[in-house]
Amino acid sequence: MCDPGVNSWPQLFPTSFQVPGAHERIMERFRNCCSRRKFRGHSLSEKASRLTQNMDLRTMTQSLVTLAEDNMAFFSSQGPGETARRLSGVFAGIREQALGLEPALGRLLSVAHLFDLDAETPANGYRSLVHTARCCLAHLLHKSRYVASNRRSIFFRTSHNLAELEAYLVALTQLRALAYYAQRLLATNRPGGLFFEGDEGLIAEFLREYVTLHKGCFYGRCLGFQFTPAIRPFLQTISIGLVSFGEHYKRNETGLGVTASSLFTSGRFAIDPELRGAEFERIIQNLDVHFWKAFWNITEIEVLSSLANMASATVRVSRLLSLPPEAFEMPLTADPKLTVTISPPLAHSGPGPVLVRLISYDLREGQDSEELSSLVKFEGPRSLELRPRPQQAPRSQSLVVHIHGGGFVAQTSKSHEPYLKSWAQELGVPIVSIDYSLAPEAPFPRALEECFYAYCWAVKHCALLGSTGERICLAGDSAGGNLCFTVSLRAAAYGVRVPDGIMAAYPATMLQSTASPSRLLSLMDPLLPLSVLTKCVSAYAGGETEDRSDSDQKALGMMGLVRRDTALLFRDLRLGASSWLHSFLDLSGHKSHTNSVPTAEPMRRSVSEAALAQPEGLLGTDSLKSLTLHDLSLKGSSDTSETPELSLSAETLGSSTPSNVNFLVGPEEAPEEAAKTQELSAKDRGCGARAAFPEGFHPRRSSQGCTWMPVCSSPIVKNPFMSPLLASDSMLQSLPPVHIVACALDPMLDDSVMFARRLRGLGKPVTLRVVEDLPHGFLSLAALCRETRHAAALCVERIRLVLTQPAAPSSPPL
């Protein structure tokens, strides 16, 4: 739109006013102005994403270094002011880290192809780590260009740009540390292996060293920088909700109470990214599996689940069935005249019913039979059908048995019902989703027993479910993908019918606490941090957990708690509003006494702006933003156990946590491994770092201490029915065709790649499709954006491949 105006400008000026060369200079300035306006029209993240795709690593690094040197020289010439000094320092740090990171990434990229499944599937943890670092470099490159173009403007927001540059410099420093860790994996693992190999003591040492890295920078301003821009607002909302929920966790004993109270305190986490990042790191390091169970089960609340279902496809049948714990016979595949007894689940809690949800877009024959109706477990008004029943459709030839994810500890089929309804509509087949018992109350192998029992029941009674059972697909995501594989292995071991195929979305196939290139990404993943993965796996393995739930809550159960939450919603809203008002008044009263006593900055003042107002040279203060990243690196390398590391959580978050609430696992309840972990001194950490890091490089360390990893030496995680990647060749030979849909930026990517490589090596039919720029759990986000819809459609396509009847072999020509 600007070009026609540009061409007509010379005629607007008299000839006498035209100076030689002036027209060219005017045109150049105008084009620069237009380009800056166009730049503002696009988000910085989208431009950085295009840079990542179009520039090679060396060119990107050289461009960034050149811009950093130019900006560094400019701000060094602006006098001795604090802001100019910090800007010059941050660009010096960007130059140093970029030059150090580029060779490490180049080495990883030169060997990454050796770990791919095949040439058509270029995906593994090494590639993902390089791509993530390139995203960070691209963002810094674009930000450096913006600073170079606008640093003289009176509209240049110095504090905002400085805070963002400092945050991304910390992220770049931590990514450089991950690149060195990945090089260590390359040197330790066997050729082609992605998982850390060696004795358990070496694995434990590596993981203890890894979890001490600082993570808060990835949950503040840099949150989700590696993902598609469309998904980042959702991740920011989740992170704000998480830290607000964590702040009120256990202050109110009801799920809706915590949720309601969190609404009134989430604002400060939204306006202060550094505060949010520090609190996020504290939560993932310190809160136990019961917190994550409570947070992930928010979607089970009737109000929220009803809203989600209102936006999903409308189906004729959505019924919760309770399968009685009765043994039945199943024919053997090898000889249908012989049968084997399928016993009800017995592990840990004895025989009990298994819940499954039947979803069908059309009402099909058998789905309204008296036998099936006798198994219906009523859920309230949602299960009542007041409209006239439509004419029955014939039984489908296919059936999908679905197993939901949730880290083995949270969620039910209700959380996954929206996309299951879409599946039922698109595929035109009934879907049975299994509600297995959750850890830590029901650890391994209870979930496997229930899923296998429900699968066998569905195969035997497929006529009641509206299917003839000619084609059966087992589908699951995350933990559900793991159970799909293990249910099929168990079916083969029993000699009964295995499914005709498996569709597993981002499955977990290795539950042992070990490292891999993709799992290094858990340092920055807001949905799958390593410490959270470890807590979930520990709960599923039957490890020790700190159970804070009261006996009355246990007696109520999940649905009882939900109903109680609904009844107390308005009371909780009143309490939340009252709590917010009191905290506001307390803060106001506290402000009136701050003239003589120095205190923290007001809550609504960002940390970056507070740092800009501090005197120059206060490197010993507790304000993180008063330091350049170069200073922080030097300080982190010289800290000892007597000098605590700086952390926002120490001074900013201390007052928000009541003294009578202890989120930490008590040392008297932790095993010896936890005590040894806490005894890891700064000197020991330095020795471990020197084994992986070059001389003079010191990444940021977390102030939250080490994470307890109790399952590292537990033999149960090596059970092939818990970690199917560790199954023998003979067991894997029994699996049906496998279709895996993984995420390139998922910490569990290497689980999918290595499992697919094992099956491919055995000659088994397997496909691996890897979607780009999406986080773990994209199926639950299918309606969020175009990218998630395409990824969900890919899963449907894989299921359709399983359900499609194989073409009959053509007869040879005569």
N, C-alpha and C positions, 0 to 999 in steps of 0.2 A: 504493500500500500504506500510505502514511502518513495518508491522509485519514480513514479510520474512527477511528483513534486520536485525531486532532485533534478530531473532533466530540464525542468522549466525555470529553475532558479536563475541562470545567467541573464535571462531576459528581464528580470525584475530590477537589475541594477544598470544605471547609465554607464556608457562606455568609459566616460571620464573617471569613474570611480573604480574601474577594474584594474587592479594591480597585478603585474605578472606573478603567477604562482599563487595568488590569493584564492582563486576559484578552486584550485586543487586542494588547498588546505581547508577551505570551508567544506568541500565535499567529504574530505576524510573525517573531519570532526563530526559532520552530520551522520555519516555511516557508523562511526563509533557510538554516537548517541543512540541511533536506531538499534545497534547490536546490543547495547546495554539495556534498552527497553525490552527487547525481545528476551534477553537473559532474565529480566525480572519476571517476564510472563511465564517462564518455565521454572519449576522448582530446581533447586541446586542438586537435589538427589537424582533427578531425571537426567540432567546434563552429565553428572558424574557417571551414571550408568552407561550412557552412550560413550563416554570417554573410555570406560573399562573395556568396551567391546572393540573400539576402533584403534586403540593405541597399544603397541607392544610394550613389554615391561621396561626395557632399557630406555626407549624414547620417553615414556612417562616419567621415569626416574630422573633423567637428564633435564627434562622440562621443569620438573618440580624443584630440582636443585638450583637451576638458573633463577627461577622466580624467588626462591628462598634467599639466595644471595643478594638479589636486587632489593628485596624488601628489608633484609637485614641491614644492608648498607644505608638505605633510606632512613630507617628508624634510629640507627646509630648516630646519624647526623642531626637528629632532632633535639639534642641537648640531654641533660642528665635526668630528665623526668622519669618517674616510676613507670608510667604507661609505656613510654618509648623504650625503656630498658627491657620491660617484659616482652614487648612485641619483637624487639631485636633478639632476645633470648629464645623465644619460641621458634622463630624462623631458623636460628642456629641449630636448635634441637631437631627441627624437621629435616634440615640438610644432613645432619649427622645420622639420624635414624634411617633416612631413605637410602643413603650411600651404603650403610651397613646391611640393610635388608635386601637390596637388589641382588647381590651375589648368592645369598642363601635361597631366595626364591628361584633364581635361575638354576641352581643345582637340583632343587626339588622338581622343577618343571622338566628338567632334562631326563629324569628317570620315571616320571609319573606314568608314562604310557605302559610301563612294564606291569602295572597293577590294574589295568583296565580289564573288564570282562572280555571285550573284543574291540576291534577297530571302530565298530559302529556305536560303541557305548563308552565314550571317553569320560569315565567318572570314577573317582576314588577320593579318599581323604586328602591326599597330597594336592590334587588338582583343586579341591575345594578350599584348602588353606591358601594356596596361591591366589585364587580368585578373590577370597575375602581380603587379603592384603592389598590386591590391586584396587578393590573398591575403596579402601581407606586412602590409598595413594591418590586415586582419582578425585576423591572428595577434597583432599588437601590441595591438590593441583588447582581445582576449580576455585577453592577459597583463596588460594594465593594469587590467582589471576584477578579475582575480584578486589582483593586488597590493593594490588599494584595499580589497578585502574581507578580506584576510588579513594585512595588514602589521603589525597589532598582536598577531597570534597568536604564541605561543612556539614553534609548529611551523613558522613561516615560514622557508623555506630562503633566506636572504639571498644567499649566494654563488651558488647555482644560478640564482636568478631574475635576479640582476644580470648574470651571464654571458650568459644567454639574451637579455635585453633589449639588452645591448651588441651582441651578434652581429646581432640583427635590425635594430638601428639602422644598423649598417654596411650591411646589405643594403638597407635603405630608402634610404640615401644613394646607393648605387650605382644603384638603380632610378631614382632621380630623375635621375641623369646619363644613363641610357639614354633616359628620356623626353625630355630635351633633345636627345639625338642623333637621336631619331625626329622631333622637330620640324625638325631640320636637314635630314633626308631629305625631309620634306614640302615644304620650301622649295626644294629642289634638283631633285627629280624632276619629270617631266612629269605632268600630271593622269592619275591611274589607274595610274601606274607604281610598283611597289614596290621595285625595285632602284635603287641609287645610280647616278646618271647624271652624266656629266662626263668630262673628260679623265682619262687614267690617273694623271697626277701628283696630281690632286685626290683620286681614289679611294685612292691609296697613302697620302696624307697623312691622310685620314679614318681608314683602317684602322690606321695607326701610332698615331694618337691614341687610338683605341678600345682597342687591345690593351694599352695601358699601365694600364688600370684594374685595381684590386685585385679578385681573384676568390676568394681563400681563404675569405672569409666564407660563400660559397655552398656550400662543400664541407665545412664543419664542422657547427655546430649547425643551420644553416639548410638543410642538404642536402635537396633534393627537396620543399621546402615548397609548391611550386606544383602538385605532382602529387597524385593520389588517395592518401589515407592508406595504402591497402593495398599500394602499391608502394614506400613509403619504407623499410621494413626491408630489402627487396632492394637498393635503391640504397645503403643504408648498408653492407651486406655487400660489395657490389661496390667501393665506395670504400675500405674497409678492405683488401680483397684487393689493390686496385690499388697503394696506397701501400706495402703490405708487399712486393708483387712488385717494385715499383720500387726498393725499398731493397736487394734482393738481386739485382737484374738484373745479369747478367754476372759475379757472383761464382761462381755455378755455371753451367756451360755447358749444362745440360739443363733442359728445361721442367719436368719433375717435380721436379728438384732445387731450382729456384727456388721452386716451389709448396710443397714440403715445408718448406724453410727459412722461408718466409713465415708458415707456421702458428705458428711459435714466437715470432714478433715482432709479430704482429698485435694482441696484447692492448693494448699501450700506445696504439695508434691508435684502439682501440675506446673506451677510457676517457677520452681527451683529444681532444675534437672540434677544438680550435684547432690542435693539433699535426697532426691529420689534414688539416685544411684547408690549412695552410701547405705540407705535403708534397705534397698533391694539386696545388696551384698550381705548385710547383716542377717536378713531373713533366710536367704538360701544357705548360709553357713550354719546357722544356729537352730532354726526351728525344726522340729521333728516331723515325722511322716504324718502325724495326726493333723498338723496344720495344713499340709498339702492336700490331705484327704478332704478336709473341711472346705478349703478354697475351691478345689476342682468340683466338689459336689454342689456348688452354688447353682449350677445349671439344673440340678435336680429339684430345686424349689418349684412348687406348683405354679406360682405366678410367672416365673421366668420361662419355664418349659412350655407353658400355655402360649406365651407370646411368641416363642420360637416356632411352635407348631402352627400358629395362625399364618405365618409367612411361608410355610412349607406346602408341598403338594397335598391335595385332599385325596384320601384313600377310603375305600369302603370298609376295610377291615384293619383294625389296630387293637389287638387284644392281648392281654397279659395272661399267660397260661401257667398253671402250677402243675408240674409233672410229679405224680406220686412216686415215692421211693420204693418201687416194686421191681423185682428182677424180671427179666423177660429173655426170650431166646432169639438169637439172630443166626441166620444160615451162614455157613462158611462159604467163602468165595470159591475155594478149590473144589468143594463138594457140597452143593446146596442141600443134599439130603441130611447132612450133619449140621448140628447147631452148637452154638456156644452160649453160655449164660452171661448176660450183661447185668452185673450187680449194681445197685444204687451206690452213690458216693458214700464213703465211710470215713475218710481221713479226718482226723482231728475232732470232729463234732458228731460223728455217727450218721446214720441214715437221715436224710432230710429231703424235702421237695426241691426240685430245680425249676427256676422260673425262666420262661422263654416268652418272647413277644412275637406274635404272628402279625405280619403286615402284608396286605394284598391290595393292589389298586382296584381290582374287581372282586366281587363276591363270587367265589368259585364253589363248585360242587364239593361237599364235605365240610366246608368251613362253617356252616350253620347247623351241623348235625348235633343231636343231643349228646353224643359221646364227647364231642369237642367242647360243647357248652358246659358240660359238667366240670371241665378243667379250668374254666375261665376264673381268673382272680380279679374281682372288681376293683377299680381304682378310683371310683367316684363318678362325678357327672361326665367326665371325658369319655367313659366307656359306654354311655347310654346312647342308643341310636333311636331317635324319635321319628325319623323320616321313614317312609315306606321302603321296604327292602326291594332292591332291584332284582331283575331276573338273573338267575345264576348263570355264570359263564362255565364252560367245561373246564375240567382239570387241566392245568398246565403240564407240559411234558418235563418242565425243569423246576428245580428248587434251589434256593440260595440259603445256606446256613451261615449266619454272620456271628462273629465274636468281636465284641467291642474292645477298644483300648482304654487306657487310663492308668498305665503304670502298675497294673495288678492291684491297685489300692483304691481306686475311685471310679465313679461314674457307673451308669447302667445303660440299658438299651434306650431309655428315655432321652438321655443326652445325645444319642446318635440318631434318634428317630427322624429329624428333619431330612437328612440326606438319604436315610433308608427309604423314606417315602418317595423321594425322587427316583431312587433305584427301582422301586416297585413299579412306578409309572413308566419309566424308560424301558425296562427289561420285560415288563408284562408277566412277571413270575412272582409267586409267593416268596416271602423272606421270613426266615425264623432267626431271630436274634437272641442269643443266650445271655441271661443275667447270672453269671457265675458269682460265687462268693468271693469276697475281696479280702486281701491281706490288710493289716497284720492279723486280724481276727481269724482268718482262714488261710494260712500259708500253704505253700506247695506241699502235696500235690492236689489239694482240694479243688482248685479251679480246673485243673486238667481232668480230674475225675468227673466233675459236673459237666464240663463241655463234651467229654467223650460220651457220657450217658445221654445227654440231650441230643447229640448228633445221631447216635444209634436209634434213639426213640423216633427222631424225625425221619430217618430212613425207613424204619419199620412202619410208621403210621403216616407216611406221606399222603395217603389218600384223604385223611382227615384234614390235612393242611392245604388241600386244593391242588395237589400235584400227583402225577403218575410216577415221578421219581426216575424217569429215564436218564436225565442228566442232573447231577448234583454238583454244585460249586461251593466250596468252603472259602469264605472271605472274611478278612479281618484287618484291623489297622493297629500298628504299634504292638502293644502287649497282646492284642487279639491276633495279630499275625503270627506271633510266637506260638500261641495256642493252636492256631490252624495247623502249623507244621507238626506240633507234638500230638494233636488229636489224630492226624493222619498216620503218624508213626505208630501210635497205639492201636489204631484200627488194623494196620497191617500186622502188628504183633498178635492181635486176637484172631486174625484170619478173616475178618468181616470185610464188607465192602468199603473200599476207600473212595473218597470223592473223585469225580472225574477231572477235577483240577482245583488249584488253589490260587486265589488272588490275595496277595499280601501287600498292604500299603505300609511303607516305612517300618518293616518289622524289626523286632529285637531278636537276634539269633544267638548272641553271645552275652550271657548275663554275668559272666565273671568280671570282677573289677580289674580291668586291664586297660591299657592305653592303645590307641590307634590314631592315625592322622585325623580322621574325622571327629573322633571323640575329643581331640584337643579343642575343637570348636565349641565344646560345651562351656568353655571359659566365658564366652560372650553370648551364648544362646539364652534368650529370656524365657523360653518355654522348657528347655531341657538342660539346666545347669548340672554339672557333674555331681555335686553333692546331693542334689535332689534325686538323680538317677540312682545313686548309691543307696539312699534311704529307702527308695521304693524296692530295689532289688533285695536289700537286706530284709525288708518286711516280708516279701514273697518267699524268701529263703528260710523264714522262721527265725531270723536274728532278733536280738533284743531291741525292743522299742520302748519308749517312755509313754505309757498309757496314762493320759490325764483325764480320760472320760469318766464321768461319774456313773455309779451303778444304775441310777434311774434312767440315764440316757441309754445305757446298754439295754435296759429292759424295754424302752420305747422302740428302739430300732430306727431305721432310716425313715420309714414312712410316718412313724409316730412323731419323730422330731419335726418332720416337714409340716404335719398338721398343727403341732404345737407352735411352730414358727409363724404359721399363717394367722393363728388366733392372737398372737402377741405382737403383730406387726405394728399396730398403732401405738402400743405402749413403748415399743423399741424406738419408733420415730420420735416420740416425745422425749425419751431419755437421751437419744442422740442429740436432739436440738438443745436440750438443757445442758448436756455436757459441752457442746460447742460454745454455748453462751457463757458458761462458767470459765472455760479456757480463755475466751476472748477477754472477759473481765479481768481474769488473773494476769493476762498478758499486759493489759492496760495499766493495772496497778503496779506491775513489775517495771513498766517503763518509767513511772514517775519517780523511781528510786535509782535511776541509772546515771545520775549526774556525777556522783562521786565514785561509783564503783564501775569499772569497765566490765561489760558483759558481751554476750554474743549479739550479733546484728539482729534487728527485728525480723520476724518470720517472713514478711512480705518483701523484704529486701533481698535480692539475689546475692548469692555468695560472690559472684564475680564483681558486682557493683560495690559490695562491701570491701573487697580487696583493693579496688582502685582508690578508695579513700584512705588507705593506710599509709603511714610514712614509708619512705624508701629505705630499703635495707633491712627490714625486719624478717630475716630468714629464720629466726628462731621462734616465731609466733605460731599459734595453732591454726592459723588460717591457711587452708590448702591453696586458695587462689592467690595468695601473696607470693607464691614461689613460681619461678619458671620451671618448665619441665626438666631442663638441664639440671637445675638446682635440686629438684626432687630426685632425679636419678643419682646424683652424687650423694645426697643425704641418705637415700635408701641403701647405698652400698656401704656407708660408714656407720649405720645404726647397729647397735648392739642390743643384747637382751635387757640392759639397764636403761636404754633410751627408747621409749616406745615410739613406733612409727606414727606419723601424722595421719589422722583419719577424720573425715567429716562426722562419722558416726559417734566419735568419742565426745565431741563437744556439742554438736548440733542436735543429736538424738538422745542425749542422756536424759534430758528433762522430760521427754515425751514418753518414757517407759517407767511405769510405777515400780517402786522398789520391791513391792510384794509379789511381783510377777517375774518368774525366772524362766527364760526361754532356753537356757542352756541345759544340756544333758548333764546331770549330776555326776561328779567323778566317782562317787561310790557305786553308781549303777553301770559304769562303763567298764569294759574289759581292759586287760593289760595293754592291748594295742592302742587304746585311746590315750592311756597315760603316757606311753612311750611317744605318741605323736605330739602331745603337749610339751614334752621335754625336748623337742627338737629345737636347738638353739640357733641363733642367727649365724653362728660360726659353722654349724653343721649345714645349714642351708647354703651358705656361701661355698662350702666345699662341693655340694651337689651341683650348684650352678656352674662352678668352674669346669665341671666335667662336660657341660653342654654349651656354655657360653664362651665367647672369645674374651680375651683380656680387655678389661675396661668397660665391658657392657654389664649394666646392672638394671634389670627390670624392676618395676614397682612390686612391692610385696603387700599382701593383705594384712590389715590390722585385726582381722577376725580370727586368726589362728588357723590351725589345721582342721580338716574335716575327718571325722571318724569313719573309717572304711572297714567295717567288721567282716565283710564277706570275701575279702581278698584271699583268705586261706580256707574258706569254708568248702568242704568237698562237695556239698550238695549242688553248688552252681555248675559243677562239671557234669552233672547228670544230663545225658542227652535229651531227656524229656523236659529239661529246664533250659538247656542251651543246645538247641538242635544243631548248631554249627559244629559241635563236638561229637555228633553222632558218628557211628562207624559207617564205612562205605556200604556195608550190607543193609544197614537200616535206611540210609538215604536212597538206596536202589528201590525201595518199596514205595517211594513217594510218587504221586501222580504228576502230570505237567504243572509246573509252577510259573506263575506270572507275578513279578515283583514290580511295584511302582515305588520308587524312592525319591528322596529330595537331595539335591546336590549339596545343600548347606545344612543338612541334618547331621547331628552328631552320631546318629545310628547308620549313616550311609555305608560305612565299611562293613557293617553286619550284612547288609543286602549284597554288596559286591562279593564278599568272600563266600557267602552261602551260594550265590549264583555260580561262582567259579568252581566250587566243589561239585555242584550238580552238573555243570558243563563238563568237568573232568571225568565224571562217571558216565557220560553219554546220555544223561537225562534231559528231557525237553524242558527248557527254562528260558524265560525272557526277562530282561531287566530294562525298564524305562525309567529314566531319571529326569525329573522336572527341575527347572532352574528357578532360583531366586525365591523359593517358598520355604516356610518353616515346617517343622515337624507338626503333624496334626492338621494338615490342610483340609482333610475331608470335613471336619467340623466347621471349617470356614468357607465352605463351598459357595455360599451366596454372597461372600464379601466383595469379590472383585473378579475381573475377567480371568486373571491368571489362575485363581483357585477353581473357578468353574471349568476351565480347560483341564486342569489336573484331575478334578473329580470325574470329568467325562472320560478321561483316559482309564480310570479305574473301571468305569462301567463298560468300556470297550473290552478290557481284559476279561471281565466276567462273561461278557457276551461270547468271547472266543471259547470259553469253557463250555458254555451252554449250547453252542451251536453243534448240531450233529455232524460228526465227521463224514465227509463225502465218501460214498461207496466207491470202491475201486472199479474203474472201467474195465470192461471185458476186452481181452486182446482181440485185434482184428483177425478175421478169418483169412 
